Amino acid sequence: MGVDNFLNSSGVETNRKSKRARVLLAAKLQTQFGEIDCRLRDLSRKGALVECKPSPPTGSEVTFVRGTIQVPARVAWSQPGRIGLEFDFMIDEHDVLVQLKRPIAQQAPRFRRPGIKEGVSEKERQLAAAWGVQVGITLPDGDF
């Protein structure tokens, strides 16, 4: 199956006008029977290829959910474990593909010796460099 070439229900190859993004992202389908966890495999502005079990039958009305995005859709075709969705309106697929932001965890404390120049003012760096010259060592550049 190519990026733009697909078979319609009668087995005849058709050319899709909208480009499709190949992805593997978690999503959900809301159906009249409840919510189904699924994997988004393919996405365009007009529809999506979704893997899920159980698969809603062809013609079913569902809502595709990814993060905060909710798009009403119709199941255009159905095979065991895979369905094709036709969205009720065109979407901006980039909004769906944006990774969900996770809360930033508190940075764990560092358990190591501080570097020679770490947390030192510019005046203290200059004094350390002058001392290094007197005792015959050269301090490295940067924080170590």
WOBEL-V647032 format. One record per run of one state. SS is the DSSP state (H for helix, E for strand, C for the rest). FROM is the first residue (numbers start at 1). TO is the last residue. If there is no record, write none. Layout:
SS FROM TO
SS FROM TO
//
This chain:
C 1 4
E 5 7
C 8 12
E 13 15
C 16 20
E 21 31
C 32 33
E 34 43
C 44 46
E 47 52
C 53 60
E 61 66
C 67 68
E 69 79
C 80 81
E 82 87
C 88 92
H 93 97
C 98 121
H 122 135
C 136 144
//
